[in-house]
Amino acid sequence: MPAYRFTVTIDDHAPHEPVFRHLRDADQAFDEAGRLAREIWAASGDQRLMRAVVVVTDAEGEIVLEFPFTEAITGP
């Protein structure tokens, strides 16, 4: 299973330690990014998180996806 790194950034600043997961594929990484964003928002509620993005990179450090917190918070 591929390794993915999840880093939360707010205005190019990473206030949290990255999270590492071994997942099946990029689709599962997308789902995990949304889950992580919702979990952090629920625990914090800090309005700065409305500008936050979960940046997902692969084992080589290449960006796989960027998941805006607003998508997790306001999405269906």
Contacts in CASP RR format, 6 or more apart in sequence:
PFRMAT RR
TARGET T0000
AUTHOR 0000-0000-0000
METHOD contacts of the structure
MODEL  1
MPAYRFTVTIDDHAPHEPVFRHLRDADQAFDEAGRLAREIWAASGDQRLM
RAVVVVTDAEGEIVLEFPFTEAITGP
1 22 0 8 1.000
1 23 0 8 1.000
1 24 0 8 1.000
2 22 0 8 1.000
2 23 0 8 1.000
2 24 0 8 1.000
2 25 0 8 1.000
2 58 0 8 1.000
2 59 0 8 1.000
3 20 0 8 1.000
3 21 0 8 1.000
3 22 0 8 1.000
3 58 0 8 1.000
3 59 0 8 1.000
4 20 0 8 1.000
4 21 0 8 1.000
4 22 0 8 1.000
4 23 0 8 1.000
4 29 0 8 1.000
4 32 0 8 1.000
4 56 0 8 1.000
4 57 0 8 1.000
4 58 0 8 1.000
4 64 0 8 1.000
5 18 0 8 1.000
5 19 0 8 1.000
5 20 0 8 1.000
5 56 0 8 1.000
5 57 0 8 1.000
5 58 0 8 1.000
5 61 0 8 1.000
6 18 0 8 1.000
6 19 0 8 1.000
6 20 0 8 1.000
6 21 0 8 1.000
6 29 0 8 1.000
6 32 0 8 1.000
6 33 0 8 1.000
6 36 0 8 1.000
6 54 0 8 1.000
6 55 0 8 1.000
6 56 0 8 1.000
7 14 0 8 1.000
7 16 0 8 1.000
7 18 0 8 1.000
7 19 0 8 1.000
7 54 0 8 1.000
7 55 0 8 1.000
7 56 0 8 1.000
7 57 0 8 1.000
8 14 0 8 1.000
8 15 0 8 1.000
8 16 0 8 1.000
8 36 0 8 1.000
8 37 0 8 1.000
8 40 0 8 1.000
8 52 0 8 1.000
8 53 0 8 1.000
8 54 0 8 1.000
8 55 0 8 1.000
9 52 0 8 1.000
9 53 0 8 1.000
9 55 0 8 1.000
10 48 0 8 1.000
10 49 0 8 1.000
10 51 0 8 1.000
10 52 0 8 1.000
10 53 0 8 1.000
11 51 0 8 1.000
16 40 0 8 1.000
19 36 0 8 1.000
21 29 0 8 1.000
21 32 0 8 1.000
23 29 0 8 1.000
23 32 0 8 1.000
26 64 0 8 1.000
26 65 0 8 1.000
29 56 0 8 1.000
29 64 0 8 1.000
29 65 0 8 1.000
30 56 0 8 1.000
30 65 0 8 1.000
30 67 0 8 1.000
32 56 0 8 1.000
33 54 0 8 1.000
33 56 0 8 1.000
33 65 0 8 1.000
33 67 0 8 1.000
33 72 0 8 1.000
34 54 0 8 1.000
34 67 0 8 1.000
34 71 0 8 1.000
34 72 0 8 1.000
36 54 0 8 1.000
37 52 0 8 1.000
37 54 0 8 1.000
37 67 0 8 1.000
37 69 0 8 1.000
37 71 0 8 1.000
37 72 0 8 1.000
37 73 0 8 1.000
38 72 0 8 1.000
38 73 0 8 1.000
40 49 0 8 1.000
40 52 0 8 1.000
40 69 0 8 1.000
41 49 0 8 1.000
41 69 0 8 1.000
41 72 0 8 1.000
41 73 0 8 1.000
49 69 0 8 1.000
49 73 0 8 1.000
50 69 0 8 1.000
50 70 0 8 1.000
50 73 0 8 1.000
51 69 0 8 1.000
52 68 0 8 1.000
52 69 0 8 1.000
53 66 0 8 1.000
53 67 0 8 1.000
53 68 0 8 1.000
53 69 0 8 1.000
54 66 0 8 1.000
54 67 0 8 1.000
54 69 0 8 1.000
55 63 0 8 1.000
55 66 0 8 1.000
56 63 0 8 1.000
56 64 0 8 1.000
56 65 0 8 1.000
56 66 0 8 1.000
56 67 0 8 1.000
57 63 0 8 1.000
57 64 0 8 1.000
58 64 0 8 1.000
END
